[in-house]
Amino acid sequence: MAAARSGADILDAAVHVRAAARSATSGAAGLDTVLAALSEVVEYDHASLSRWDPLRRRHTTLAGSYPDDATAYIETRLHHDPVFPLLRGQALGGLWLQDVPRQLLAASPGFQEVLSPLGIEDGVAQCLFAADGRYVGMLNVSTRRPRRAPDPARAVVTLLTEALAAAVDRRAVPPPEEIAAAGPAADAWHPDAWRPGGLSPRELQVLAELTAGRTNREIAERLYITPRTVGTHIEHILAKLGLPNRAAAAARAAAWGIAPAR
């Protein structure tokens, strides 16, 4: 079982997860194979990979083994759970159940109404971000058995997030009526990338930084460009999205689930 394996064995299993994720990204395999490979890294009773849908403002399960009510919670209510801001704000890795403050768990419908009745005692929820900073979905893993400490699987799951995000981010072009309803958000749909408003990759990076309230100089330092270049990008962003100011652009980005790169 994964919980009793050595760190070297877990790392070897992680290589198989990355291979499965790459196959899923290319369309050669489904995401079920990714979760199956992941079970060799971290033993679980339930797991799922879900994609964030910025149009519907909900998650969509792509592969998973949770009961229907738990899946429904992940898809439609998890992003409103009081634990979610802590989860999405994690700078290093996912949020493991054993690390969530007890008072926060007591206030979490997700734990009280969904996980606790399933007998869940441990697991991890990991937000997945694309290279350009977009929030694209999440990994949820749950087990009825507390994991040992120290646990090498914790670090390994973090190392896998880039490959998992790429697999989750691959999407089909939405139906025409959804593209029309989305307005500027859907001007540049592509099967492998989401380019809202026709923004360039660099403009998306600048837009993501605006959600953190950073100044032009701060953005320039983070992206290794000049403040003047940042100002030019912001002018283009506002023009393409038809917005009056950077605050409106930041609000639009937040509504789309765009966030700065870690």
Rosetta silent file (secondary structure, phi, psi, omega in degrees, C-alpha in Angstrom):
SEQUENCE: MAAARSGADILDAAVHVRAAARSATSGAAGLDTVLAALSEVVEYDHASLSRWDPLRRRHTTLAGSYPDDATAYIETRLHHDPVFPLLRGQALGGLWLQDVPRQLLAASPGFQEVLSPLGIEDGVAQCLFAADGRYVGMLNVSTRRPRRAPDPARAVVTLLTEALAAAVDRRAVPPPEEIAAAGPAADAWHPDAWRPGGLSPRELQVLAELTAGRTNREIAERLYITPRTVGTHIEHILAKLGLPNRAAAAARAAAWGIAPAR
SCORE:     score description
SCORE:     0.000 S_00000001
   1 L     0.000  152.915 -173.949    0.000    0.000    0.000 S_00000001
   2 H   -61.262  -34.862 -175.095    1.185    3.550   -0.717 S_00000001
   3 H   -65.637  -22.698 -177.255    1.258    4.558    2.967 S_00000001
   4 H  -102.173    2.324 -175.860    3.926    1.940    3.734 S_00000001
   5 L   -84.826  159.208  179.783    6.147    2.533    0.701 S_00000001
   6 L   -75.920  165.828  177.138    9.505    4.279    0.717 S_00000001
   7 H   -60.271  -37.305  179.159   10.074    7.771   -0.581 S_00000001
   8 H   -64.435  -40.275  178.475   11.878    6.340   -3.596 S_00000001
   9 H   -63.685  -40.422 -179.078    8.893    4.121   -4.408 S_00000001
  10 H   -67.104  -39.574  177.025    6.535    7.090   -4.158 S_00000001
  11 H   -63.831  -39.189  177.908    8.730    9.188   -6.445 S_00000001
  12 H   -63.640  -39.864  177.834    8.774    6.345   -8.952 S_00000001
  13 H   -65.864  -33.593  179.226    4.969    6.211   -8.790 S_00000001
  14 H   -63.677  -33.562  176.537    4.863    9.980   -9.350 S_00000001
  15 H   -60.493  -39.061  178.837    6.665    9.496  -12.663 S_00000001
  16 H   -68.099  -34.840  177.104    3.779    7.275  -13.753 S_00000001
  17 H   -64.395  -44.786  179.278    1.278    9.961  -12.694 S_00000001
  18 H   -60.762  -40.647  179.050    3.099   12.552  -14.813 S_00000001
  19 H   -64.334  -41.519  178.972    3.074   10.187  -17.788 S_00000001
  20 H   -65.591  -38.829  179.117   -0.650    9.571  -17.344 S_00000001
  21 H   -65.481  -39.515  178.205   -1.300   13.318  -17.060 S_00000001
  22 H   -65.846  -38.562  177.370    0.620   13.980  -20.260 S_00000001
  23 H   -64.733  -38.902  178.235   -1.378   11.304  -22.063 S_00000001
  24 H   -67.234  -38.988  179.198   -4.594   12.894  -20.787 S_00000001
  25 H   -62.579  -38.851 -179.042   -3.429   16.330  -21.897 S_00000001
  26 H   -80.505   -9.505 -178.263   -2.760   15.054  -25.397 S_00000001
  27 L    88.059    4.844 -178.049   -6.092   13.245  -25.499 S_00000001
  28 L   -79.477  -17.151 -179.876   -4.480    9.819  -25.691 S_00000001
  29 L  -150.329  165.473  179.485   -5.993    8.724  -22.358 S_00000001
  30 L   -92.325  167.823 -179.174   -8.653    9.783  -19.890 S_00000001
  31 H   -72.748  -15.720  174.214   -8.216   11.410  -16.504 S_00000001
  32 H   -59.345  -34.590  179.426   -9.387    8.214  -14.808 S_00000001
  33 H   -68.309  -29.225  177.264   -5.940    6.820  -15.600 S_00000001
  34 H   -67.307  -46.206  179.451   -4.374    9.781  -13.786 S_00000001
  35 H   -65.466  -36.300  177.981   -6.354    9.091  -10.615 S_00000001
  36 H   -63.321  -43.107  178.121   -5.525    5.401  -10.854 S_00000001
  37 H   -67.205  -35.235 -179.152   -1.817    6.219  -11.053 S_00000001
  38 H   -64.734  -27.331  179.780   -2.174    8.727   -8.211 S_00000001
  39 L   -63.697  -19.041  176.598   -3.438    5.965   -5.907 S_00000001
  40 L   -83.845  -13.843  177.070    0.099    4.574   -5.956 S_00000001
  41 L   -92.412  -48.871  179.715    1.407    7.904   -4.625 S_00000001
  42 L  -134.938  116.239 -179.419   -1.208    8.589   -1.969 S_00000001
  43 L   -65.508  135.083 -178.341   -3.646    5.907   -0.886 S_00000001
  44 L  -144.586  161.284  172.806   -7.221    7.166   -0.909 S_00000001
  45 L   -96.703  -32.614  177.901  -10.823    6.108   -0.547 S_00000001
  46 E  -142.149  148.103  176.720  -12.171    8.856   -2.825 S_00000001
  47 E  -155.990  157.236  176.001  -10.555   11.242   -5.287 S_00000001
  48 E  -156.951  152.581  169.561  -11.539   13.593   -8.083 S_00000001
  49 E  -118.628  127.026 -178.755  -10.144   15.993  -10.652 S_00000001
  50 E  -129.950  152.860 -179.778  -12.394   18.892  -11.545 S_00000001
  51 E  -108.254  138.090  175.634  -12.170   21.823  -13.930 S_00000001
  52 E   -80.733  127.082  177.988  -13.228   25.360  -13.043 S_00000001
  53 E  -101.971  104.104 -175.959  -15.828   26.689  -15.485 S_00000001
  54 L   -70.859  -17.363  177.796  -15.491   30.508  -15.505 S_00000001
  55 L   -78.597  -46.579 -178.814  -18.702   30.922  -17.489 S_00000001
  56 L   -88.664   -9.950 -178.567  -20.943   28.959  -15.151 S_00000001
  57 L    58.269   53.359  178.804  -18.897   29.833  -12.038 S_00000001
  58 E  -157.975  167.436  173.695  -18.703   26.218  -10.907 S_00000001
  59 E   -93.122  151.263  174.509  -16.468   23.161  -11.016 S_00000001
  60 E  -123.574  122.588 -178.813  -17.074   20.293  -13.410 S_00000001
  61 E   -73.183  126.890  179.289  -15.894   16.835  -12.399 S_00000001
  62 E   -98.542  -30.365  176.757  -13.757   15.214  -15.078 S_00000001
  63 E  -159.890  141.775 -179.705  -12.940   12.024  -13.161 S_00000001
  64 E   177.954  166.400 -178.125  -13.762   10.919   -9.661 S_00000001
  65 L  -130.038   11.814  177.819  -15.014    8.349   -7.210 S_00000001
  66 L   -72.248  154.018  172.678  -16.876   10.446   -4.624 S_00000001
  67 L   -60.959  162.925 -174.866  -20.559    9.719   -3.945 S_00000001
  68 H   -56.807  -42.020 -177.243  -23.032   11.879   -5.849 S_00000001
  69 H   -67.989  -35.847  177.647  -23.726   14.285   -2.984 S_00000001
  70 H   -68.925  -40.471  177.169  -20.012   14.880   -2.394 S_00000001
  71 H   -61.790  -42.665  179.102  -19.434   15.411   -6.122 S_00000001
  72 H   -62.392  -37.372  179.355  -22.298   17.903   -6.229 S_00000001
  73 H   -65.917  -45.534  178.881  -20.773   19.808   -3.305 S_00000001
  74 H   -58.326  -40.988 -174.496  -17.377   20.010   -5.001 S_00000001
  75 H   -74.766  -39.726 -169.065  -18.966   21.235   -8.200 S_00000001
  76 H  -115.952  -16.218 -173.598  -21.436   23.822   -6.920 S_00000001
  77 L  -127.115  -18.966 -174.440  -20.662   24.767   -3.318 S_00000001
  78 H   -58.617  -39.399 -177.595  -17.009   24.174   -2.491 S_00000001
  79 H   -71.002   -5.953  172.917  -15.877   27.567   -3.827 S_00000001
  80 H  -103.152   -4.721 -178.274  -18.284   29.190   -1.332 S_00000001
  81 L   -68.460  141.807  179.614  -17.051   27.118    1.614 S_00000001
  82 L   -60.734  -17.804  177.563  -15.212   29.113    4.325 S_00000001
  83 L   -78.776  -22.779 -171.160  -12.226   26.785    3.866 S_00000001
  84 H   -62.046  -41.826  177.492  -11.848   27.657    0.177 S_00000001
  85 H   -58.153  -36.941  176.957  -10.059   31.036    0.586 S_00000001
  86 H   -67.656  -41.956  179.255   -7.436   29.290    2.719 S_00000001
  87 H   -62.065  -48.477 -176.492   -7.171   26.494    0.174 S_00000001
  88 H   -72.882  -21.998 -179.567   -6.795   28.806   -2.806 S_00000001
  89 L   -89.162    0.600 -179.681   -4.351   31.038   -0.963 S_00000001
  90 L   -62.972  119.642 -179.217   -1.931   28.231   -0.165 S_00000001
  91 L   -79.726  -28.063 -176.713    1.464   29.357   -1.469 S_00000001
  92 L  -126.789  100.694  173.351    3.088   25.957   -1.046 S_00000001
  93 L    76.742 -172.146 -177.630    1.164   22.900   -2.038 S_00000001
  94 L   -85.212 -179.596  178.916   -2.337   21.798   -1.183 S_00000001
  95 E  -105.307  113.124  179.812   -4.320   22.022    2.005 S_00000001
  96 E   -86.855  141.634 -173.893   -4.276   18.771    3.962 S_00000001
  97 H   -55.969  -39.621 -178.351   -7.268   18.055    6.158 S_00000001
  98 H   -66.009  -15.799 -178.512   -5.135   17.528    9.238 S_00000001
  99 H   -96.286   -6.117 -179.485   -3.745   21.079    8.822 S_00000001
 100 L   -76.249  129.295  178.294   -7.089   22.887    8.704 S_00000001
 101 L   -54.170  138.659 -176.415   -7.785   24.759   11.976 S_00000001
 102 H   -56.784  -40.051 -178.331  -10.428   22.947   14.005 S_00000001
 103 H   -66.040  -29.599  177.857  -12.632   26.045   14.292 S_00000001
 104 H   -73.785  -38.200  175.909  -12.628   26.400   10.526 S_00000001
 105 H   -62.777  -36.768 -179.949  -13.648   22.776   10.070 S_00000001
 106 H   -64.508  -27.632 -179.176  -16.485   23.338   12.502 S_00000001
 107 L   -94.768   -0.498 -174.714  -17.766   26.154   10.266 S_00000001
 108 L   -93.809  114.095  174.494  -17.279   24.216    7.008 S_00000001
 109 H   -60.998  -32.233 -179.816  -20.403   22.657    5.462 S_00000001
 110 H   -61.736  -39.067  178.460  -18.108   20.644    3.237 S_00000001
 111 H   -79.721  -48.182 -174.535  -16.550   18.899    6.210 S_00000001
 112 H   -67.941  -38.110 -173.599  -19.602   18.731    8.465 S_00000001
 113 H   -98.722  -20.651 -173.291  -22.151   17.699    5.820 S_00000001
 114 H  -117.321  -59.934 -174.392  -20.036   15.800    3.295 S_00000001
 115 H   -73.433  -46.028 -177.361  -16.663   14.505    4.481 S_00000001
 116 H   -59.144  -45.363  177.226  -17.439   13.735    8.110 S_00000001
 117 H   -61.585  -23.269  177.354  -20.468   11.498    7.311 S_00000001
 118 H   -83.146   -3.758 -179.181  -18.180    9.559    4.941 S_00000001
 119 L    78.965   18.990 -177.778  -15.769    8.915    7.805 S_00000001
 120 L   -71.660  130.277  179.336  -13.003   10.966    6.159 S_00000001
 121 L  -118.981  -13.612 -178.693  -10.083   11.692    8.490 S_00000001
 122 E  -157.287  174.882 -179.210   -7.376   12.896    6.119 S_00000001
 123 E   141.818 -175.107 -176.421   -6.670   13.923    2.553 S_00000001
 124 E  -143.728  144.091  169.363   -5.742   16.932    0.481 S_00000001
 125 E  -117.961  125.354 -174.353   -7.431   19.550   -1.652 S_00000001
 126 E  -125.748  115.927  174.047   -5.074   21.128   -4.182 S_00000001
 127 E   -72.330  142.736 -177.329   -5.982   24.128   -6.338 S_00000001
 128 E  -114.873  129.441 -177.941   -4.521   23.894   -9.843 S_00000001
 129 E  -121.786  138.550  175.018   -3.197   26.938  -11.702 S_00000001
 130 L   -72.425  167.804 -178.123   -2.129   27.278  -15.329 S_00000001
 131 L   -61.641  -27.442 -179.474    1.273   28.719  -16.186 S_00000001
 132 L   -88.745    8.664  175.486   -0.329   32.106  -16.894 S_00000001
 133 L    95.699   -7.421  179.714   -1.850   32.255  -13.415 S_00000001
 134 E   -67.523  139.773  170.083   -5.402   31.192  -14.244 S_00000001
 135 E   -78.363  120.471 -173.821   -7.208   29.044  -11.720 S_00000001
 136 E  -113.306  -14.420  179.951   -8.209   25.995  -13.790 S_00000001
 137 E   160.100 -162.060 -177.646   -9.511   23.443  -11.300 S_00000001
 138 E  -155.425  158.606  173.279   -8.641   21.258   -8.388 S_00000001
 139 E  -107.973  132.182  173.407   -7.618   17.876   -7.080 S_00000001
 140 E  -124.049  130.903  179.632   -9.478   16.378   -4.121 S_00000001
 141 E  -134.554  130.840 -178.019   -8.243   13.289   -2.315 S_00000001
 142 E  -135.103  143.057  178.662   -9.847   11.804    0.797 S_00000001
 143 E  -139.168  149.808  177.854   -9.050    8.852    3.043 S_00000001
 144 L   -85.532   -3.521 -177.922  -10.637    7.310    6.108 S_00000001
 145 L  -117.065  127.647  176.625   -7.207    6.598    7.598 S_00000001
 146 L   -60.290  141.252 -179.586   -4.902    9.286    9.012 S_00000001
 147 L   -87.659  153.717 -178.573   -1.613    9.382    7.148 S_00000001
 148 L   -72.837  158.515  177.083    1.721    8.910    8.837 S_00000001
 149 L  -128.774  139.232   -5.741    4.062   11.824    9.488 S_00000001
 150 L   -70.741  152.448 -174.324    6.406   12.760    7.973 S_00000001
 151 L  -121.555  108.494 -179.013    4.711   11.822    4.731 S_00000001
 152 H   -62.867  -21.950 -179.723    6.740   12.077    1.483 S_00000001
 153 H   -63.225  -27.167  179.448    3.508   11.945   -0.520 S_00000001
 154 H   -58.773  -51.280 -179.280    2.750   15.500    0.595 S_00000001
 155 H   -66.941  -37.255 -177.238    5.691   16.952   -1.282 S_00000001
 156 H   -66.197  -40.486  177.955    5.172   14.662   -4.247 S_00000001
 157 H   -59.791  -40.809  177.661    1.545   15.751   -4.720 S_00000001
 158 H   -61.694  -41.991 -179.110    2.758   19.364   -4.820 S_00000001
 159 H   -66.350  -22.389 -177.910    5.352   18.494   -7.460 S_00000001
 160 L   -86.384   -8.683 -169.854    2.645   16.917   -9.619 S_00000001
 161 H   -63.997  -33.805  179.744    0.361   19.950   -9.719 S_00000001
 162 H   -62.512  -44.164  179.098    1.816   21.455  -12.897 S_00000001
 163 H   -67.707  -38.834  178.854    1.141   18.262  -14.856 S_00000001
 164 H   -66.152  -40.865  179.373   -2.315   17.896  -13.294 S_00000001
 165 H   -61.908  -41.035  179.611   -3.195   21.515  -14.116 S_00000001
 166 H   -63.778  -38.729  179.782   -2.227   20.990  -17.755 S_00000001
 167 H   -68.881  -40.003 -179.570   -4.419   17.900  -17.970 S_00000001
 168 H   -71.615  -33.946 -173.823   -7.384   19.638  -16.352 S_00000001
 169 H   -72.942  -22.194  178.714   -6.973   22.809  -18.418 S_00000001
 170 L   -63.289  125.434 -174.362   -7.377   21.034  -21.752 S_00000001
 171 L  -139.403  154.383  173.675  -10.926   21.860  -22.836 S_00000001
 172 L   -82.365  154.046  176.736  -13.282   21.481  -25.737 S_00000001
 173 L   -66.184  131.318 -179.418  -14.584   24.606  -27.474 S_00000001
 174 L   -66.337  162.669  175.961  -17.947   25.547  -25.854 S_00000001
 175 L   -59.596  152.919 -177.555  -21.147   25.576  -27.872 S_00000001
 176 H   -54.659  -37.718 -178.483  -21.664   28.772  -29.939 S_00000001
 177 H   -65.505  -32.525  177.609  -24.482   29.996  -27.697 S_00000001
 178 H   -71.306  -38.498  178.660  -22.183   29.848  -24.652 S_00000001
 179 H   -62.991  -43.468  179.878  -19.466   31.775  -26.476 S_00000001
 180 H   -63.722  -40.853 -178.628  -21.979   34.463  -27.462 S_00000001
 181 H   -68.305  -27.413 -176.991  -23.333   34.697  -23.909 S_00000001
 182 H   -75.028  -18.525 -179.774  -19.816   35.026  -22.479 S_00000001
 183 H    64.852 -136.952 -176.144  -19.112   38.243  -24.403 S_00000001
 184 H   -58.412  -23.722 -176.613  -15.477   39.398  -24.236 S_00000001
 185 H   -65.289  -16.770 -172.824  -14.557   36.408  -22.091 S_00000001
 186 H  -124.627   27.894 -178.026  -14.833   34.084  -25.057 S_00000001
 187 L   -71.824  -18.831 -173.115  -13.339   35.988  -27.966 S_00000001
 188 L  -136.990   50.680  178.373  -10.411   33.630  -28.309 S_00000001
 189 E   -66.082  143.697  177.623  -11.446   30.094  -27.412 S_00000001
 190 E  -150.172  144.835 -177.669   -8.984   27.380  -28.355 S_00000001
 191 L   -55.067  -28.513 -174.625   -9.019   23.687  -27.384 S_00000001
 192 L  -113.406    3.275 -177.759   -5.811   24.025  -25.388 S_00000001
 193 E  -157.636  148.083  178.332   -5.911   27.569  -24.046 S_00000001
 194 E  -108.862  115.591 -176.567   -8.316   30.153  -22.745 S_00000001
 195 L  -120.919   77.302 -176.387   -7.561   33.617  -24.127 S_00000001
 196 H   -60.285  136.680  175.262  -10.325   35.945  -22.783 S_00000001
 197 H    65.014   12.531 -177.456  -10.903   39.107  -24.769 S_00000001
 198 H    71.522   19.007 -179.162   -8.151   38.210  -27.223 S_00000001
 199 L   -68.326  144.842  175.522   -5.523   39.117  -24.623 S_00000001
 200 L   -74.802  163.434  177.121   -1.947   38.054  -25.283 S_00000001
 201 H   -55.127  -40.317  179.272   -0.189   35.732  -22.803 S_00000001
 202 H   -68.882  -37.703  177.165    1.745   38.717  -21.388 S_00000001
 203 H   -64.824  -35.764  176.035   -1.436   40.779  -21.073 S_00000001
 204 H   -63.571  -39.314  177.507   -3.016   37.889  -19.175 S_00000001
 205 H   -62.620  -45.440  179.326   -0.060   37.916  -16.785 S_00000001
 206 H   -63.456  -42.736  178.906   -0.427   41.658  -16.194 S_00000001
 207 H   -59.846  -41.834  178.713   -4.185   41.275  -15.746 S_00000001
 208 H   -60.926  -40.064 -179.599   -3.599   38.547  -13.158 S_00000001
 209 H   -65.628  -30.142  179.324   -1.249   40.847  -11.233 S_00000001
 210 H   -63.537  -28.965 -179.382   -3.928   43.544  -11.104 S_00000001
 211 L   -66.413  -20.049  178.781   -6.123   41.256   -8.997 S_00000001
 212 L   -91.677    1.926  178.075   -3.513   41.497   -6.235 S_00000001
 213 L    72.665   24.784 -176.481   -3.686   45.312   -6.267 S_00000001
 214 L   -81.040  150.026  176.438   -0.062   45.717   -7.318 S_00000001
 215 L   -77.539  168.950  178.159    1.326   48.927   -8.735 S_00000001
 216 H   -59.119  -40.451 -179.382    2.904   49.169  -12.170 S_00000001
 217 H   -65.790  -41.463  179.078    6.352   49.133  -10.593 S_00000001
 218 H   -64.587  -40.616  178.386    5.566   46.048   -8.501 S_00000001
 219 H   -64.505  -42.007  179.837    4.179   44.253  -11.547 S_00000001
 220 H   -59.127  -41.970 -179.835    7.236   45.224  -13.553 S_00000001
 221 H   -65.447  -37.411 -178.298    9.547   43.755  -10.923 S_00000001
 222 H   -74.143  -31.814 -176.156    7.616   40.480  -10.847 S_00000001
 223 H  -102.450    0.113  177.621    7.461   40.113  -14.645 S_00000001
 224 L    60.607   44.861  173.543   10.940   41.505  -15.397 S_00000001
 225 L  -132.451  177.421 -178.408    9.673   44.300  -17.625 S_00000001
 226 L   -87.687  154.469  175.950    9.606   48.086  -17.275 S_00000001
 227 H   -57.969  -35.070  178.132    6.803   50.037  -15.529 S_00000001
 228 H   -62.828  -40.839  178.000    6.209   51.844  -18.822 S_00000001
 229 H   -64.978  -39.301  176.679    5.651   48.513  -20.572 S_00000001
 230 H   -59.026  -45.084  179.537    3.226   47.505  -17.816 S_00000001
 231 H   -59.636  -40.374  178.479    1.298   50.738  -18.405 S_00000001
 232 H   -64.635  -42.356  178.113    1.098   50.002  -22.133 S_00000001
 233 H   -61.406  -41.472 -178.764   -0.188   46.475  -21.457 S_00000001
 234 H   -65.182  -39.117  176.229   -2.847   47.847  -19.116 S_00000001
 235 H   -59.161  -44.102  179.848   -3.971   50.339  -21.770 S_00000001
 236 H   -65.729  -40.526  178.996   -4.347   47.477  -24.248 S_00000001
 237 H   -60.248  -47.751 -178.645   -6.200   45.329  -21.686 S_00000001
 238 H   -63.086  -39.465 -179.635   -8.714   48.085  -20.956 S_00000001
 239 H   -67.289  -44.645 -178.018   -9.246   48.750  -24.660 S_00000001
 240 H   -66.453  -36.184 -176.697   -9.729   45.078  -25.557 S_00000001
 241 H   -93.222   -5.804  179.152  -12.115   44.411  -22.674 S_00000001
 242 L    65.933   40.438 -176.877  -13.949   47.733  -22.951 S_00000001
 243 L  -111.688  152.047 -173.860  -13.302   48.622  -19.322 S_00000001
 244 L   -81.781  -27.897 -174.418  -12.818   52.090  -17.772 S_00000001
 245 L  -158.246  175.327 -176.104   -9.982   51.479  -15.312 S_00000001
 246 H   -68.581  -28.462  177.735   -7.644   48.961  -13.694 S_00000001
 247 H   -65.194  -41.163  178.011  -10.049   48.309  -10.817 S_00000001
 248 H   -66.143  -36.686  178.052  -12.690   47.174  -13.294 S_00000001
 249 H   -65.116  -41.432  178.863  -10.087   45.006  -15.027 S_00000001
 250 H   -64.022  -39.549  178.618   -9.122   43.414  -11.708 S_00000001
 251 H   -65.612  -39.484  178.282  -12.781   42.706  -10.943 S_00000001
 252 H   -63.835  -43.243  179.591  -13.239   41.127  -14.386 S_00000001
 253 H   -61.337  -43.217 -179.535  -10.155   38.962  -13.863 S_00000001
 254 H   -63.381  -37.956  178.838  -11.393   37.808  -10.454 S_00000001
 255 H   -65.782  -29.553  178.839  -14.765   36.900  -11.980 S_00000001
 256 H   -84.857   -5.320 -178.568  -12.942   34.778  -14.566 S_00000001
 257 L    81.944   19.488  179.206  -10.912   33.001  -11.899 S_00000001
 258 E   -85.675  134.578 -179.241   -7.625   34.590  -12.998 S_00000001
 259 L  -140.531  156.069  179.598   -5.012   34.901  -10.256 S_00000001
 260 L   -64.100  150.308  174.535   -1.304   35.837  -10.109 S_00000001
 261 L   -64.172  148.881 -179.041    1.249   33.077  -10.519 S_00000001
 262 L   -71.663    0.000    0.000    2.673   31.807   -7.273 S_00000001
